[in-house]
Every structure is written in structure tokens, then in C-alpha cells.
Amino acid sequence: MEISEFDYGIFPISKKWLEADNWICYTKEKLVYATGNKFFDYVEAGLPIILAFNKKLIEFFKEKGVVLEWAIEDYDFAELRRRKKELKEKVMAEREKLKMDNHIHELIEFYELF
């Protein structure tokens, strides 16, 4: 279900924070661990992602075509409207590929290592 016609999973962050050495609330390390699950929750909900932080996750999601690497200053609502259908289709396809049912054997193999 959509909340609005412009549904995206967003981690809003300004470029000044990406370039800052001293963060007020978070260190870059805390953001890496605090936000990872959030992005997979977005995919599970069928939401394309807008984010500018965490280069490894951006790389991962770019390969799948479900992320726009934008800081707040880069938001382009015309592009969001234009690409909504395309991005939604990509995220729904990736959602199916990432389902745990498709990877349970990997989890079992991992547990059997111990």
C-alpha cells in the first residue's frame, strides 16, 4: 500500500554532514550499523531508496537499480515522478530475489559451519 504517490525509502542527509569531520548526533560508524537494516526494510516494503551515505550499501543497491544516490540538496521531484514506475518495478523484482526463502540454504550452511 502506498502512503502517497511519491513513496520512497529516504535517509535524508545534507552534503555538509557527509563532508563534516565532527557530527553532532552520530559518528559515521554508528550510521553504518544503525541504518543498514532500514534499507532492507525499504526493499521489503517495495520502496526505491534515496540515500547518500554508506557507500557499500549504495554500491549494492546501485547494482540492483533501486537506489538514487542523492543528498537533500540533490532531490529532484520531477525525476522522482518520472522514474516512479521504473524504480518500483526494479525494487519489486529485487524484493523477490532477496526473500529469505531464496537464501535459507545459505543460512543453514552457515550454521552447519559451527
MDTraj code that builds the backbone (N, CA, C; nanometers):
import mdtraj as md
import numpy as np

residues = "MET GLU ILE SER GLU PHE ASP TYR GLY ILE PHE PRO ILE SER LYS LYS TRP LEU GLU ALA ASP ASN TRP ILE CYS TYR THR LYS GLU LYS LEU VAL TYR ALA THR GLY ASN LYS PHE PHE ASP TYR VAL GLU ALA GLY LEU PRO ILE ILE LEU ALA PHE ASN LYS LYS LEU ILE GLU PHE PHE LYS GLU LYS GLY VAL VAL LEU GLU TRP ALA ILE GLU ASP TYR ASP PHE ALA GLU LEU ARG ARG ARG LYS LYS GLU LEU LYS GLU LYS VAL MET ALA GLU ARG GLU LYS LEU LYS MET ASP ASN HIS ILE HIS GLU LEU ILE GLU PHE TYR GLU LEU PHE".split()
xyz = np.array([
    [0.0845, -0.1176, 0.0000],
    [0.0000, 0.0000, 0.0000],
    [0.0892, 0.1241, 0.0000],
    [0.0521, 0.2227, -0.0768],
    [0.1292, 0.3454, -0.0838],
    [0.0694, 0.4518, 0.0063],
    [0.1571, 0.5262, 0.0696],
    [0.1130, 0.6371, 0.1541],
    [0.0837, 0.7585, 0.0661],
    [0.1660, 0.7774, -0.0345],
    [0.1469, 0.8880, -0.1272],
    [0.1931, 0.8433, -0.2642],
    [0.1746, 0.9280, -0.3634],
    [0.2164, 0.8901, -0.4976],
    [0.3672, 0.8990, -0.5166],
    [0.4396, 0.9466, -0.4159],
    [0.5853, 0.9624, -0.4262],
    [0.6576, 0.8802, -0.3204],
    [0.6160, 0.7576, -0.2984],
    [0.6745, 0.6763, -0.1925],
    [0.8151, 0.6297, -0.2259],
    [0.9068, 0.6667, -0.1386],
    [1.0452, 0.6239, -0.1466],
    [1.0957, 0.6015, -0.0056],
    [1.1897, 0.5098, 0.0113],
    [1.2600, 0.4960, 0.1373],
    [1.3701, 0.5998, 0.1381],
    [1.3655, 0.6907, 0.2323],
    [1.4584, 0.8035, 0.2304],
    [1.5413, 0.8074, 0.3575],
    [1.6706, 0.8262, 0.3409],
    [1.7580, 0.8589, 0.4531],
    [1.8092, 0.9994, 0.4255],
    [1.7379, 1.1015, 0.4735],
    [1.7747, 1.2399, 0.4398],
    [1.9012, 1.2842, 0.5124],
    [1.9961, 1.3296, 0.4351],
    [2.1201, 1.3799, 0.4930],
    [2.1741, 1.4891, 0.4017],
    [2.2198, 1.5943, 0.4627],
    [2.2733, 1.7076, 0.3883],
    [2.4187, 1.6821, 0.3520],
    [2.4629, 1.7382, 0.2411],
    [2.6018, 1.7226, 0.1982],
    [2.6992, 1.7743, 0.3042],
    [2.6585, 1.8766, 0.3789],
    [2.7506, 1.9304, 0.4804],
    [2.7836, 1.8251, 0.5855],
    [2.6891, 1.7356, 0.6160],
    [2.7160, 1.6300, 0.7141],
    [2.8020, 1.5208, 0.6545],
    [2.7867, 1.4968, 0.5255],
    [2.8706, 1.3965, 0.4603],
    [3.0167, 1.4393, 0.4580],
    [3.0378, 1.5706, 0.4524],
    [3.1737, 1.6236, 0.4437],
    [3.2310, 1.6620, 0.5792],
    [3.1499, 1.6622, 0.6824],
    [3.1937, 1.7082, 0.8149],
    [3.2784, 1.6027, 0.8847],
    [3.3778, 1.6491, 0.9575],
    [3.4588, 1.5588, 1.0395],
    [3.3917, 1.5312, 1.1734],
    [3.3201, 1.6276, 1.2244],
    [3.2538, 1.6140, 1.3546],
    [3.1032, 1.6191, 1.3374],
    [3.0387, 1.5098, 1.3678],
    [2.8936, 1.5033, 1.3595],
    [2.8380, 1.5305, 1.4981],
    [2.7253, 1.5967, 1.5039],
    [2.6650, 1.6300, 1.6333],
    [2.6031, 1.5056, 1.6987],
    [2.5200, 1.4345, 1.6247],
    [2.4448, 1.3234, 1.6839],
    [2.5053, 1.1865, 1.6561],
    [2.5652, 1.1692, 1.5405],
    [2.6119, 1.0377, 1.5003],
    [2.7561, 1.0436, 1.4521],
    [2.8244, 0.9346, 1.4734],
    [2.9527, 0.9191, 1.4049],
    [2.9222, 0.8430, 1.2761],
    [3.0088, 0.8496, 1.1811],
    [2.9864, 0.7758, 1.0563],
    [2.9755, 0.6259, 1.0852],
    [3.0544, 0.5771, 1.1810],
    [3.0495, 0.4347, 1.2153],
    [2.9124, 0.3959, 1.2686],
    [2.8548, 0.4788, 1.3543],
    [2.7213, 0.4476, 1.4080],
    [2.6178, 0.4451, 1.2971],
    [2.6288, 0.5356, 1.2017],
    [2.5327, 0.5376, 1.0921],
    [2.5421, 0.4122, 1.0070],
    [2.6602, 0.3609, 0.9877],
    [2.6767, 0.2400, 0.9079],
    [2.5947, 0.1266, 0.9680],
    [2.6017, 0.1095, 1.0986],
    [2.5317, -0.0013, 1.1631],
    [2.3870, 0.0300, 1.1939],
    [2.3537, 0.1533, 1.2179],
    [2.2169, 0.1883, 1.2561],
    [2.1226, 0.1908, 1.1374],
    [2.1738, 0.2074, 1.0182],
    [2.0860, 0.2263, 0.9042],
    [2.0754, 0.1069, 0.8106],
    [2.1661, 0.0129, 0.8198],
    [2.1660, -0.0996, 0.7255],
    [2.0343, -0.1720, 0.7153],
    [1.9781, -0.2121, 0.8273],
    [1.8512, -0.2851, 0.8250],
    [1.7385, -0.2004, 0.7683],
    [1.7450, -0.0714, 0.7937],
    [1.6409, 0.0192, 0.7449],
    [1.6284, 0.0099, 0.5923],
    [1.7410, 0.0025, 0.5221],
    [1.7362, -0.0013, 0.3768],
    [1.6755, -0.1312, 0.3260],
    [1.7050, -0.2425, 0.3916],
    [1.6444, -0.3691, 0.3515],
    [1.4959, -0.3707, 0.3860],
    [1.4573, -0.3021, 0.4928],
    [1.3148, -0.2863, 0.5234],
    [1.2442, -0.2101, 0.4115],
    [1.3119, -0.1086, 0.3582],
    [1.2535, -0.0344, 0.2464],
    [1.2299, -0.1263, 0.1269],
    [1.3276, -0.2097, 0.0937],
    [1.3125, -0.3023, -0.0187],
    [1.1978, -0.3979, 0.0100],
    [1.1915, -0.4491, 0.1310],
    [1.0831, -0.5407, 0.1687],
    [0.9467, -0.4742, 0.1526],
    [0.9410, -0.3445, 0.1790],
    [0.8157, -0.2696, 0.1640],
    [0.7907, -0.2283, 0.0189],
    [0.8852, -0.2601, -0.0704],
    [0.8684, -0.2256, -0.2108],
    [0.8995, -0.0810, -0.2428],
    [0.9855, -0.0183, -0.1618],
    [1.0173, 0.1227, -0.1812],
    [1.1566, 0.1412, -0.2398],
    [1.1674, 0.2112, -0.3527],
    [1.3004, 0.2512, -0.4000],
    [1.3645, 0.3415, -0.2947],
    [1.4965, 0.3491, -0.2938],
    [1.5688, 0.4159, -0.1857],
    [1.6399, 0.5411, -0.2356],
    [1.6355, 0.6452, -0.1538],
    [1.7132, 0.7665, -0.1786],
    [1.8096, 0.7788, -0.0620],
    [1.9399, 0.7723, -0.0920],
    [2.0373, 0.7830, 0.0143],
    [2.1701, 0.8311, -0.0394],
    [2.2474, 0.8927, 0.0471],
    [2.3765, 0.9474, 0.0062],
    [2.4883, 0.9020, 0.0976],
    [2.4562, 0.8161, 0.1926],
    [2.5564, 0.7732, 0.2889],
    [2.5615, 0.6224, 0.2917],
    [2.6759, 0.5701, 0.3212],
    [2.7065, 0.4286, 0.3298],
    [2.7362, 0.3748, 0.1904],
    [2.8565, 0.4005, 0.1466],
    [2.8981, 0.3698, 0.0103],
    [2.8826, 0.2220, -0.0254],
    [2.9071, 0.1322, 0.0687],
    [2.8950, -0.0112, 0.0387],
    [2.7507, -0.0479, 0.0068],
    [2.6558, 0.0027, 0.0864],
    [2.5157, -0.0267, 0.0579],
    [2.4701, 0.0418, -0.0702],
    [2.5190, 0.1616, -0.0953],
    [2.4845, 0.2294, -0.2197],
    [2.5319, 0.1457, -0.3382],
    [2.6547, 0.0951, -0.3314],
    [2.7079, 0.0085, -0.4377],
    [2.6170, -0.1119, -0.4588],
    [2.5809, -0.1781, -0.3500],
    [2.4966, -0.2974, -0.3549],
    [2.3624, -0.2659, -0.4211],
    [2.2990, -0.1587, -0.3760],
    [2.1670, -0.1244, -0.4289],
    [2.1745, -0.0655, -0.5700],
    [2.2851, -0.0010, -0.6052],
    [2.3014, 0.0502, -0.7420],
    [2.3069, -0.0655, -0.8413],
    [2.3766, -0.1725, -0.8044],
    [2.3830, -0.2906, -0.8911],
    [2.2439, -0.3438, -0.9210],
    [2.1540, -0.3254, -0.8282],
    [2.0170, -0.3739, -0.8425],
    [1.9244, -0.2691, -0.9032],
    [1.9733, -0.1468, -0.9145],
    [1.8953, -0.0408, -0.9771],
    [1.7828, 0.0151, -0.8926],
    [1.7971, 0.0077, -0.7597],
    [1.6865, 0.0504, -0.6719],
    [1.7217, 0.1691, -0.5833],
    [1.8332, 0.2380, -0.6112],
    [1.8738, 0.3491, -0.5254],
    [1.9058, 0.4723, -0.6089],
    [1.8725, 0.5866, -0.5540],
    [1.9163, 0.7144, -0.6084],
    [2.0137, 0.7710, -0.5071],
    [2.1364, 0.7937, -0.5500],
    [2.2404, 0.8420, -0.4579],
    [2.2324, 0.9946, -0.4499],
    [2.1438, 1.0415, -0.3641],
    [2.1170, 1.1838, -0.3507],
    [2.1247, 1.2288, -0.2063],
    [2.1927, 1.3384, -0.1824],
    [2.1807, 1.4107, -0.0560],
    [2.0586, 1.5025, -0.0705],
    [2.0178, 1.5649, 0.0374],
    [1.8991, 1.6504, 0.0350],
    [1.9064, 1.7534, -0.0778],
    [2.0236, 1.8110, -0.0969],
    [2.0390, 1.9155, -0.1987],
    [2.0181, 1.8633, -0.3406],
    [2.0236, 1.7323, -0.3590],
    [2.0102, 1.6717, -0.4918],
    [1.8675, 1.6291, -0.5255],
    [1.7763, 1.6357, -0.4287],
    [1.6402, 1.5861, -0.4520],
    [1.5800, 1.6537, -0.5750],
    [1.5275, 1.5728, -0.6640],
    [1.4670, 1.6204, -0.7879],
    [1.3295, 1.5538, -0.7989],
    [1.2274, 1.6258, -0.7583],
    [1.0942, 1.5667, -0.7512],
    [1.0365, 1.5367, -0.8891],
    [1.0775, 1.6113, -0.9892],
    [1.0331, 1.5805, -1.1257],
    [1.0885, 1.4441, -1.1678],
    [1.2149, 1.4185, -1.1355],
    [1.2727, 1.2884, -1.1690],
    [1.2067, 1.1768, -1.0897],
    [1.1737, 1.2026, -0.9639],
    [1.1049, 1.1011, -0.8839],
    [0.9709, 1.0647, -0.9472],
    [0.8975, 1.1646, -0.9927],
    [0.7687, 1.1372, -1.0576],
    [0.7907, 1.0614, -1.1891],
    [0.8894, 1.1046, -1.2663],
    [0.9156, 1.0445, -1.3970],
    [0.9605, 0.8984, -1.3852],
    [1.0429, 0.8680, -1.2856],
    [1.1017, 0.7342, -1.2741],
    [1.0295, 0.6431, -1.1762],
    [0.9177, 0.6889, -1.1218],
    [0.8485, 0.6129, -1.0179],
    [0.8169, 0.4693, -1.0623],
    [0.7552, 0.4540, -1.1768],
    [0.7155, 0.3201, -1.2227],
    [0.8377, 0.2318, -1.2456],
    [0.9380, 0.2875, -1.3134],
    [1.0610, 0.2119, -1.3422],
    [1.1274, 0.1636, -1.2134],
    [1.1449, 0.2547, -1.1178],
    [1.2114, 0.2180, -0.9919],
    [1.1269, 0.1210, -0.9103],
    [0.9966, 0.1395, -0.9124],
    [0.9074, 0.0495, -0.8377],
    [0.9172, -0.0929, -0.8941],
    [0.9200, -0.1049, -1.0264],
    [0.9314, -0.2375, -1.0877],
    [1.0636, -0.3040, -1.0506],
    [1.1713, -0.2267, -1.0525],
    [1.3021, -0.2821, -1.0172],
    [1.3059, -0.3272, -0.8724],
    [1.2521, -0.2455, -0.7822],
    [1.2584, -0.2823, -0.6408],
    [1.1699, -0.4038, -0.6119],
    [1.0591, -0.4163, -0.6811],
    [0.9735, -0.5324, -0.6580],
    [1.0413, -0.6602, -0.7078],
    [1.1140, -0.6522, -0.8196],
    [1.1875, -0.7685, -0.8701],
    [1.2997, -0.8070, -0.7739],
    [1.3721, -0.7085, -0.7245],
    [1.4802, -0.7361, -0.6290],
    [1.4260, -0.7878, -0.4970],
    [1.3130, -0.7376, -0.4578],
    [1.2487, -0.7845, -0.3336],
    [1.2276, -0.9351, -0.3399],
    [1.1806, -0.9829, -0.4529],
    [1.1584, -1.1268, -0.4688],
    [1.2893, -1.2038, -0.4607],
    [1.3947, -1.1519, -0.5234],
    [1.5245, -1.2190, -0.5227],
    [1.5868, -1.2228, -0.3833],
    [1.5596, -1.1203, -0.3026],
    [1.6218, -1.1104, -0.1698],
    [1.5436, -1.1817, -0.0597],
    [1.4279, -1.2351, -0.0899],
    [1.3472, -1.3022, 0.0132],
    [1.4263, -1.4144, 0.0787],
    [1.4080, -1.4285, 0.2073],
    [1.4796, -1.5305, 0.2841],
    [1.4538, -1.6700, 0.2293],
    [1.3349, -1.6957, 0.1786],
    [1.3047, -1.8274, 0.1217],
    [1.4057, -1.8658, 0.0136],
    [1.4564, -1.7673, -0.0576],
    [1.5515, -1.7941, -0.1653],
    [1.6941, -1.8123, -0.1146],
    [1.7159, -1.7876, 0.0138],
    [1.8521, -1.7926, 0.0681],
    [1.8631, -1.8772, 0.1951],
    [1.7593, -1.9499, 0.2284],
    [1.7597, -2.0280, 0.3520],
    [1.8716, -2.1320, 0.3515],
    [1.9022, -2.1857, 0.2347],
    [2.0104, -2.2857, 0.2267],
    [2.1444, -2.2241, 0.2678],
    [2.1655, -2.0964, 0.2351],
    [2.2894, -2.0288, 0.2747],
    [2.2957, -2.0145, 0.4267],
    [2.1838, -1.9838, 0.4884],
    [2.1791, -1.9715, 0.6338],
    [2.2060, -2.1068, 0.7000],
    [2.1482, -2.2101, 0.6462],
    [2.1702, -2.3445, 0.7007],
    [2.3177, -2.3826, 0.6880],
    [2.3772, -2.3564, 0.5724],
    [2.5199, -2.3853, 0.5523],
    [2.6059, -2.3083, 0.6521],
    [2.5704, -2.1848, 0.6780],
    [2.6438, -2.1033, 0.7740],
    [2.6375, -2.1648, 0.9133],
    [2.5174, -2.2022, 0.9576],
    [2.5035, -2.2626, 1.0904],
    [2.5762, -2.3946, 1.1013],
    [2.5794, -2.4707, 0.9932],
    [2.6467, -2.6008, 0.9966],
    [2.7985, -2.5886, 1.0040],
    [2.8509, -2.4709, 0.9753],
    [2.9964, -2.4493, 0.9895],
    [3.0403, -2.4555, 1.1355],
    [2.9488, -2.4312, 1.2253],
    [2.9831, -2.4259, 1.3679],
    [2.9359, -2.5466, 1.4335],
])
top = md.Topology()
chain = top.add_chain()
for i, resn in enumerate(residues, 1):
    res = top.add_residue(resn, chain, resSeq=i)
    for name in ("N", "CA", "C"):
        top.add_atom(name, md.element.get_by_symbol(name[0]), res)
traj = md.Trajectory(xyz[None], top)
